[in-house]
Amino acid sequence: MGQKLNARLWAMLLLVASGGFLVGCGAETPEAEAPDTAIEEPTAETATDGEEEGILEIRASGEDRAVEGFTSKDGWELSFDHIYVTFDEVTAFQSDPPFDAQADDSIQAVQEVRLPELTTVDLTADPDDEDSVLIDEVAAPAGRYNALSWKMAQATDGPAEGYSMVFQGTATRDGETIDFTLKMSPEFTYTCGDFIGDERKGILEADSMADLQATFHLDHLFGDAGKADDDSTNLMALGFDPLANLAEDGVVDVSTDELEELLSEEEYAMLTDMVIPELGHVGEGHCQVSELS
């Protein structure tokens, strides 16, 4: 694939749209489903001169689906023991003007801070009454952090070594139980604007603390039985059936490299060109996505 999502993605969009609207996280139509959270428009903020500092936390979340489980679009009850995501070059920006990830723009940074190390987190970890897990924190100039970027990179050690994202869990349907491990090797850069949700994030005052959040929408991979079959998310989600079909003695342990041979060409293209790039968000906010070479 090229640096931006390639022509094969658009071919897949045409395939799943079945003659209807092309809708999804990266496209809006008058009939697109409104998000569950309140949407606010970004506003420009004036950056500080960098003399006043606070602590900026960068967090990651798989939302309730990662912690509590959910039902896939094809009826599998999914629960997760671990969801490992590896982050590199995580950078928070004060951008003026505010960065619009859905436009062909770049971040105009007046301040930026970067986490120093490649870090793997588990989205299922006990969030201690938070809705996210900590990647790391950094001393940062006070001001309004309204953009966030990160690389979803392959881990160099630990339980996710060699992979950028690893799912381990259990799927149950009609009395059948499958223990599954899905290991993803593709690496992508996500460049995102303002967090969109119930409240603003990234407003850092001197001698205080604020946070930003990288959010992963698991329904883009497995779909969601709570949504209509023709909902854009379900149309463009792989579901669990293609993995269940690979089970041997109730176990699936497979990597995306192996899936290139095991899935149909259409299923594999959907997974790598549509699903994985669309996993990363900032709340309900969108991201520009490019593949690492």
PADOFI-17979 format. One record per residue (C-alpha): residue number from 1; x, y, z; residue in three letters. Coordinates in steps of 0.1 Angstrom, whole numbers. Example, Ala and Ser with C-alpha at 12.3 -4.5 7.8 and 13.67 -1.06 7.14 Angstrom:
2
<pt num="1" u="123" v="-45" w="78" residuo="ALA"/>
<pt num="2" u="137" v="-11" w="71" residuo="SER"/>
***
This chain:
293
<pt num="1" u="0" v="0" w="0" residuo="MET"/>
<pt num="2" u="10" v="36" w="-4" residuo="GLY"/>
<pt num="3" u="13" v="63" w="22" residuo="GLN"/>
<pt num="4" u="-24" v="70" w="22" residuo="LYS"/>
<pt num="5" u="-51" v="43" w="20" residuo="LEU"/>
<pt num="6" u="-48" v="29" w="-15" residuo="ASN"/>
<pt num="7" u="-71" v="22" w="-44" residuo="ALA"/>
<pt num="8" u="-79" v="-13" w="-30" residuo="ARG"/>
<pt num="9" u="-96" v="3" w="-1" residuo="LEU"/>
<pt num="10" u="-120" v="23" w="-23" residuo="TRP"/>
<pt num="11" u="-127" v="-9" w="-43" residuo="ALA"/>
<pt num="12" u="-136" v="-26" w="-10" residuo="MET"/>
<pt num="13" u="-158" v="4" w="0" residuo="LEU"/>
<pt num="14" u="-177" v="-1" w="-33" residuo="LEU"/>
<pt num="15" u="-180" v="-38" w="-26" residuo="LEU"/>
<pt num="16" u="-195" v="-35" w="9" residuo="VAL"/>
<pt num="17" u="-217" v="-5" w="0" residuo="ALA"/>
<pt num="18" u="-238" v="-27" w="-23" residuo="SER"/>
<pt num="19" u="-250" v="3" w="-42" residuo="GLY"/>
<pt num="20" u="-259" v="24" w="-12" residuo="GLY"/>
<pt num="21" u="-242" v="53" w="6" residuo="PHE"/>
<pt num="22" u="-204" v="50" w="13" residuo="LEU"/>
<pt num="23" u="-204" v="57" w="50" residuo="VAL"/>
<pt num="24" u="-180" v="50" w="78" residuo="GLY"/>
<pt num="25" u="-157" v="67" w="102" residuo="CYS"/>
<pt num="26" u="-140" v="86" w="74" residuo="GLY"/>
<pt num="27" u="-170" v="97" w="56" residuo="ALA"/>
<pt num="28" u="-202" v="115" w="66" residuo="GLU"/>
<pt num="29" u="-236" v="115" w="50" residuo="THR"/>
<pt num="30" u="-270" v="129" w="60" residuo="PRO"/>
<pt num="31" u="-280" v="94" w="72" residuo="GLU"/>
<pt num="32" u="-249" v="87" w="92" residuo="ALA"/>
<pt num="33" u="-256" v="75" w="127" residuo="GLU"/>
<pt num="34" u="-251" v="102" w="153" residuo="ALA"/>
<pt num="35" u="-224" v="92" w="179" residuo="PRO"/>
<pt num="36" u="-235" v="84" w="215" residuo="ASP"/>
<pt num="37" u="-214" v="112" w="229" residuo="THR"/>
<pt num="38" u="-219" v="149" w="227" residuo="ALA"/>
<pt num="39" u="-200" v="165" w="198" residuo="ILE"/>
<pt num="40" u="-183" v="198" w="201" residuo="GLU"/>
<pt num="41" u="-166" v="218" w="174" residuo="GLU"/>
<pt num="42" u="-128" v="225" w="179" residuo="PRO"/>
<pt num="43" u="-119" v="261" w="187" residuo="THR"/>
<pt num="44" u="-85" v="277" w="184" residuo="ALA"/>
<pt num="45" u="-65" v="283" w="216" residuo="GLU"/>
<pt num="46" u="-35" v="305" w="223" residuo="THR"/>
<pt num="47" u="-4" v="286" w="233" residuo="ALA"/>
<pt num="48" u="18" v="296" w="262" residuo="THR"/>
<pt num="49" u="54" v="307" w="258" residuo="ASP"/>
<pt num="50" u="64" v="274" w="274" residuo="GLY"/>
<pt num="51" u="76" v="288" w="307" residuo="GLU"/>
<pt num="52" u="46" v="274" w="327" residuo="GLU"/>
<pt num="53" u="43" v="236" w="328" residuo="GLU"/>
<pt num="54" u="20" v="209" w="340" residuo="GLY"/>
<pt num="55" u="18" v="171" w="336" residuo="ILE"/>
<pt num="56" u="2" v="157" w="304" residuo="LEU"/>
<pt num="57" u="-10" v="121" w="306" residuo="GLU"/>
<pt num="58" u="-14" v="101" w="273" residuo="ILE"/>
<pt num="59" u="-39" v="73" w="278" residuo="ARG"/>
<pt num="60" u="-54" v="45" w="256" residuo="ALA"/>
<pt num="61" u="-89" v="30" w="257" residuo="SER"/>
<pt num="62" u="-108" v="2" w="240" residuo="GLY"/>
<pt num="63" u="-139" v="16" w="257" residuo="GLU"/>
<pt num="64" u="-164" v="-7" w="274" residuo="ASP"/>
<pt num="65" u="-161" v="-33" w="246" residuo="ARG"/>
<pt num="66" u="-125" v="-41" w="256" residuo="ALA"/>
<pt num="67" u="-132" v="-45" w="293" residuo="VAL"/>
<pt num="68" u="-168" v="-59" w="294" residuo="GLU"/>
<pt num="69" u="-169" v="-77" w="260" residuo="GLY"/>
<pt num="70" u="-197" v="-75" w="234" residuo="PHE"/>
<pt num="71" u="-215" v="-94" w="207" residuo="THR"/>
<pt num="72" u="-201" v="-94" w="172" residuo="SER"/>
<pt num="73" u="-222" v="-86" w="142" residuo="LYS"/>
<pt num="74" u="-225" v="-124" w="135" residuo="ASP"/>
<pt num="75" u="-236" v="-133" w="170" residuo="GLY"/>
<pt num="76" u="-204" v="-143" w="188" residuo="TRP"/>
<pt num="77" u="-202" v="-133" w="224" residuo="GLU"/>
<pt num="78" u="-167" v="-119" w="227" residuo="LEU"/>
<pt num="79" u="-147" v="-115" w="259" residuo="SER"/>
<pt num="80" u="-111" v="-104" w="261" residuo="PHE"/>
<pt num="81" u="-83" v="-115" w="283" residuo="ASP"/>
<pt num="82" u="-58" v="-92" w="268" residuo="HIS"/>
<pt num="83" u="-57" v="-66" w="240" residuo="ILE"/>
<pt num="84" u="-21" v="-55" w="236" residuo="TYR"/>
<pt num="85" u="-13" v="-23" w="216" residuo="VAL"/>
<pt num="86" u="22" v="-10" w="211" residuo="THR"/>
<pt num="87" u="27" v="28" w="207" residuo="PHE"/>
<pt num="88" u="58" v="46" w="194" residuo="ASP"/>
<pt num="89" u="65" v="83" w="188" residuo="GLU"/>
<pt num="90" u="34" v="94" w="207" residuo="VAL"/>
<pt num="91" u="32" v="132" w="202" residuo="THR"/>
<pt num="92" u="8" v="158" w="216" residuo="ALA"/>
<pt num="93" u="4" v="191" w="199" residuo="PHE"/>
<pt num="94" u="-9" v="226" w="205" residuo="GLN"/>
<pt num="95" u="-21" v="233" w="169" residuo="SER"/>
<pt num="96" u="-31" v="268" w="157" residuo="ASP"/>
<pt num="97" u="-53" v="266" w="137" residuo="PRO"/>
<pt num="98" u="-69" v="235" w="151" residuo="PRO"/>
<pt num="99" u="-60" v="204" w="130" residuo="PHE"/>
<pt num="100" u="-89" v="188" w="110" residuo="ASP"/>
<pt num="101" u="-81" v="152" w="104" residuo="ALA"/>
<pt num="102" u="-108" v="149" w="77" residuo="GLN"/>
<pt num="103" u="-92" v="176" w="56" residuo="ALA"/>
<pt num="104" u="-60" v="174" w="36" residuo="ASP"/>
<pt num="105" u="-42" v="194" w="61" residuo="ASP"/>
<pt num="106" u="-12" v="190" w="84" residuo="SER"/>
<pt num="107" u="-7" v="200" w="121" residuo="ILE"/>
<pt num="108" u="5" v="235" w="125" residuo="GLN"/>
<pt num="109" u="22" v="230" w="159" residuo="ALA"/>
<pt num="110" u="31" v="259" w="182" residuo="VAL"/>
<pt num="111" u="40" v="235" w="210" residuo="GLN"/>
<pt num="112" u="46" v="197" w="210" residuo="GLU"/>
<pt num="113" u="57" v="171" w="234" residuo="VAL"/>
<pt num="114" u="66" v="135" w="227" residuo="ARG"/>
<pt num="115" u="67" v="104" w="249" residuo="LEU"/>
<pt num="116" u="102" v="90" w="250" residuo="PRO"/>
<pt num="117" u="98" v="53" w="246" residuo="GLU"/>
<pt num="118" u="80" v="26" w="226" residuo="LEU"/>
<pt num="119" u="54" v="12" w="250" residuo="THR"/>
<pt num="120" u="29" v="-17" w="250" residuo="THR"/>
<pt num="121" u="-3" v="-14" w="270" residuo="VAL"/>
<pt num="122" u="-32" v="-38" w="276" residuo="ASP"/>
<pt num="123" u="-66" v="-22" w="269" residuo="LEU"/>
<pt num="124" u="-83" v="-48" w="292" residuo="THR"/>
<pt num="125" u="-62" v="-38" w="322" residuo="ALA"/>
<pt num="126" u="-81" v="-26" w="353" residuo="ASP"/>
<pt num="127" u="-86" v="11" w="346" residuo="PRO"/>
<pt num="128" u="-89" v="20" w="383" residuo="ASP"/>
<pt num="129" u="-122" v="37" w="378" residuo="ASP"/>
<pt num="130" u="-109" v="55" w="347" residuo="GLU"/>
<pt num="131" u="-121" v="47" w="311" residuo="ASP"/>
<pt num="132" u="-86" v="42" w="299" residuo="SER"/>
<pt num="133" u="-51" v="29" w="307" residuo="VAL"/>
<pt num="134" u="-20" v="51" w="310" residuo="LEU"/>
<pt num="135" u="6" v="49" w="282" residuo="ILE"/>
<pt num="136" u="29" v="74" w="299" residuo="ASP"/>
<pt num="137" u="30" v="110" w="312" residuo="GLU"/>
<pt num="138" u="53" v="139" w="304" residuo="VAL"/>
<pt num="139" u="60" v="174" w="317" residuo="ALA"/>
<pt num="140" u="46" v="198" w="291" residuo="ALA"/>
<pt num="141" u="41" v="235" w="286" residuo="PRO"/>
<pt num="142" u="7" v="247" w="297" residuo="ALA"/>
<pt num="143" u="-19" v="253" w="270" residuo="GLY"/>
<pt num="144" u="-45" v="236" w="248" residuo="ARG"/>
<pt num="145" u="-34" v="203" w="233" residuo="TYR"/>
<pt num="146" u="-58" v="197" w="204" residuo="ASN"/>
<pt num="147" u="-40" v="171" w="183" residuo="ALA"/>
<pt num="148" u="-24" v="137" w="190" residuo="LEU"/>
<pt num="149" u="-4" v="114" w="168" residuo="SER"/>
<pt num="150" u="11" v="79" w="174" residuo="TRP"/>
<pt num="151" u="26" v="50" w="155" residuo="LYS"/>
<pt num="152" u="10" v="16" w="161" residuo="MET"/>
<pt num="153" u="43" v="-2" w="159" residuo="ALA"/>
<pt num="154" u="55" v="-38" w="164" residuo="GLN"/>
<pt num="155" u="66" v="-46" w="200" residuo="ALA"/>
<pt num="156" u="102" v="-55" w="205" residuo="THR"/>
<pt num="157" u="97" v="-77" w="236" residuo="ASP"/>
<pt num="158" u="70" v="-89" w="259" residuo="GLY"/>
<pt num="159" u="38" v="-108" w="252" residuo="PRO"/>
<pt num="160" u="32" v="-89" w="219" residuo="ALA"/>
<pt num="161" u="67" v="-92" w="206" residuo="GLU"/>
<pt num="162" u="67" v="-89" w="168" residuo="GLY"/>
<pt num="163" u="32" v="-75" w="165" residuo="TYR"/>
<pt num="164" u="15" v="-41" w="167" residuo="SER"/>
<pt num="165" u="-18" v="-54" w="182" residuo="MET"/>
<pt num="166" u="-27" v="-87" w="198" residuo="VAL"/>
<pt num="167" u="-62" v="-99" w="208" residuo="PHE"/>
<pt num="168" u="-66" v="-128" w="232" residuo="GLN"/>
<pt num="169" u="-100" v="-139" w="243" residuo="GLY"/>
<pt num="170" u="-130" v="-163" w="241" residuo="THR"/>
<pt num="171" u="-159" v="-163" w="216" residuo="ALA"/>
<pt num="172" u="-191" v="-182" w="223" residuo="THR"/>
<pt num="173" u="-222" v="-189" w="202" residuo="ARG"/>
<pt num="174" u="-249" v="-216" w="202" residuo="ASP"/>
<pt num="175" u="-229" v="-237" w="228" residuo="GLY"/>
<pt num="176" u="-197" v="-235" w="209" residuo="GLU"/>
<pt num="177" u="-166" v="-219" w="225" residuo="THR"/>
<pt num="178" u="-135" v="-208" w="207" residuo="ILE"/>
<pt num="179" u="-103" v="-195" w="224" residuo="ASP"/>
<pt num="180" u="-87" v="-171" w="200" residuo="PHE"/>
<pt num="181" u="-55" v="-152" w="196" residuo="THR"/>
<pt num="182" u="-53" v="-127" w="167" residuo="LEU"/>
<pt num="183" u="-18" v="-112" w="161" residuo="LYS"/>
<pt num="184" u="-16" v="-81" w="139" residuo="MET"/>
<pt num="185" u="17" v="-71" w="123" residuo="SER"/>
<pt num="186" u="7" v="-40" w="101" residuo="PRO"/>
<pt num="187" u="21" v="-7" w="114" residuo="GLU"/>
<pt num="188" u="3" v="25" w="109" residuo="PHE"/>
<pt num="189" u="6" v="62" w="119" residuo="THR"/>
<pt num="190" u="-25" v="78" w="133" residuo="TYR"/>
<pt num="191" u="-26" v="116" w="132" residuo="THR"/>
<pt num="192" u="-57" v="129" w="150" residuo="CYS"/>
<pt num="193" u="-74" v="162" w="160" residuo="GLY"/>
<pt num="194" u="-94" v="171" w="190" residuo="ASP"/>
<pt num="195" u="-108" v="144" w="213" residuo="PHE"/>
<pt num="196" u="-146" v="143" w="207" residuo="ILE"/>
<pt num="197" u="-167" v="131" w="236" residuo="GLY"/>
<pt num="198" u="-186" v="141" w="267" residuo="ASP"/>
<pt num="199" u="-159" v="165" w="278" residuo="GLU"/>
<pt num="200" u="-129" v="182" w="263" residuo="ARG"/>
<pt num="201" u="-94" v="168" w="269" residuo="LYS"/>
<pt num="202" u="-59" v="183" w="267" residuo="GLY"/>
<pt num="203" u="-65" v="216" w="285" residuo="ILE"/>
<pt num="204" u="-34" v="218" w="306" residuo="LEU"/>
<pt num="205" u="-30" v="245" w="332" residuo="GLU"/>
<pt num="206" u="3" v="254" w="350" residuo="ALA"/>
<pt num="207" u="11" v="231" w="379" residuo="ASP"/>
<pt num="208" u="-19" v="209" w="370" residuo="SER"/>
<pt num="209" u="-26" v="177" w="351" residuo="MET"/>
<pt num="210" u="-46" v="170" w="319" residuo="ALA"/>
<pt num="211" u="-49" v="140" w="296" residuo="ASP"/>
<pt num="212" u="-53" v="130" w="260" residuo="LEU"/>
<pt num="213" u="-67" v="96" w="248" residuo="GLN"/>
<pt num="214" u="-60" v="73" w="219" residuo="ALA"/>
<pt num="215" u="-92" v="53" w="214" residuo="THR"/>
<pt num="216" u="-97" v="20" w="196" residuo="PHE"/>
<pt num="217" u="-131" v="11" w="182" residuo="HIS"/>
<pt num="218" u="-133" v="-27" w="184" residuo="LEU"/>
<pt num="219" u="-166" v="-28" w="165" residuo="ASP"/>
<pt num="220" u="-147" v="-18" w="134" residuo="HIS"/>
<pt num="221" u="-131" v="-52" w="135" residuo="LEU"/>
<pt num="222" u="-158" v="-75" w="148" residuo="PHE"/>
<pt num="223" u="-190" v="-55" w="141" residuo="GLY"/>
<pt num="224" u="-217" v="-50" w="167" residuo="ASP"/>
<pt num="225" u="-249" v="-70" w="170" residuo="ALA"/>
<pt num="226" u="-265" v="-40" w="187" residuo="GLY"/>
<pt num="227" u="-263" v="-21" w="154" residuo="LYS"/>
<pt num="228" u="-284" v="-28" w="123" residuo="ALA"/>
<pt num="229" u="-270" v="-52" w="97" residuo="ASP"/>
<pt num="230" u="-269" v="-24" w="72" residuo="ASP"/>
<pt num="231" u="-252" v="0" w="96" residuo="ASP"/>
<pt num="232" u="-220" v="13" w="80" residuo="SER"/>
<pt num="233" u="-198" v="-1" w="108" residuo="THR"/>
<pt num="234" u="-212" v="-36" w="103" residuo="ASN"/>
<pt num="235" u="-209" v="-34" w="65" residuo="LEU"/>
<pt num="236" u="-172" v="-26" w="68" residuo="MET"/>
<pt num="237" u="-164" v="-50" w="97" residuo="ALA"/>
<pt num="238" u="-148" v="-84" w="93" residuo="LEU"/>
<pt num="239" u="-169" v="-101" w="120" residuo="GLY"/>
<pt num="240" u="-158" v="-132" w="139" residuo="PHE"/>
<pt num="241" u="-171" v="-159" w="115" residuo="ASP"/>
<pt num="242" u="-140" v="-158" w="92" residuo="PRO"/>
<pt num="243" u="-118" v="-165" w="123" residuo="LEU"/>
<pt num="244" u="-142" v="-191" w="137" residuo="ALA"/>
<pt num="245" u="-140" v="-210" w="104" residuo="ASN"/>
<pt num="246" u="-103" v="-215" w="111" residuo="LEU"/>
<pt num="247" u="-107" v="-231" w="145" residuo="ALA"/>
<pt num="248" u="-92" v="-265" w="153" residuo="GLU"/>
<pt num="249" u="-103" v="-282" w="185" residuo="ASP"/>
<pt num="250" u="-118" v="-250" w="197" residuo="GLY"/>
<pt num="251" u="-87" v="-229" w="192" residuo="VAL"/>
<pt num="252" u="-77" v="-201" w="168" residuo="VAL"/>
<pt num="253" u="-41" v="-188" w="170" residuo="ASP"/>
<pt num="254" u="-33" v="-168" w="138" residuo="VAL"/>
<pt num="255" u="-14" v="-138" w="126" residuo="SER"/>
<pt num="256" u="-24" v="-113" w="99" residuo="THR"/>
<pt num="257" u="5" v="-127" w="78" residuo="ASP"/>
<pt num="258" u="-11" v="-162" w="80" residuo="GLU"/>
<pt num="259" u="-45" v="-148" w="73" residuo="LEU"/>
<pt num="260" u="-33" v="-136" w="38" residuo="GLU"/>
<pt num="261" u="-34" v="-173" w="28" residuo="GLU"/>
<pt num="262" u="-63" v="-184" w="50" residuo="LEU"/>
<pt num="263" u="-89" v="-157" w="42" residuo="LEU"/>
<pt num="264" u="-105" v="-149" w="9" residuo="SER"/>
<pt num="265" u="-89" v="-121" w="-10" residuo="GLU"/>
<pt num="266" u="-118" v="-98" w="-3" residuo="GLU"/>
<pt num="267" u="-118" v="-106" w="35" residuo="GLU"/>
<pt num="268" u="-80" v="-100" w="37" residuo="TYR"/>
<pt num="269" u="-83" v="-67" w="18" residuo="ALA"/>
<pt num="270" u="-111" v="-56" w="41" residuo="MET"/>
<pt num="271" u="-90" v="-65" w="72" residuo="LEU"/>
<pt num="272" u="-58" v="-48" w="62" residuo="THR"/>
<pt num="273" u="-71" v="-19" w="41" residuo="ASP"/>
<pt num="274" u="-102" v="-9" w="60" residuo="MET"/>
<pt num="275" u="-105" v="-25" w="94" residuo="VAL"/>
<pt num="276" u="-70" v="-20" w="110" residuo="ILE"/>
<pt num="277" u="-66" v="16" w="97" residuo="PRO"/>
<pt num="278" u="-100" v="25" w="111" residuo="GLU"/>
<pt num="279" u="-94" v="12" w="146" residuo="LEU"/>
<pt num="280" u="-77" v="43" w="159" residuo="GLY"/>
<pt num="281" u="-96" v="74" w="170" residuo="HIS"/>
<pt num="282" u="-96" v="101" w="196" residuo="VAL"/>
<pt num="283" u="-130" v="94" w="213" residuo="GLY"/>
<pt num="284" u="-154" v="98" w="184" residuo="GLU"/>
<pt num="285" u="-128" v="120" w="166" residuo="GLY"/>
<pt num="286" u="-112" v="109" w="133" residuo="HIS"/>
<pt num="287" u="-76" v="104" w="124" residuo="CYS"/>
<pt num="288" u="-55" v="106" w="92" residuo="GLN"/>
<pt num="289" u="-39" v="72" w="87" residuo="VAL"/>
<pt num="290" u="-8" v="63" w="68" residuo="SER"/>
<pt num="291" u="11" v="29" w="66" residuo="GLU"/>
<pt num="292" u="47" v="27" w="79" residuo="LEU"/>
<pt num="293" u="71" v="16" w="51" residuo="SER"/>
***
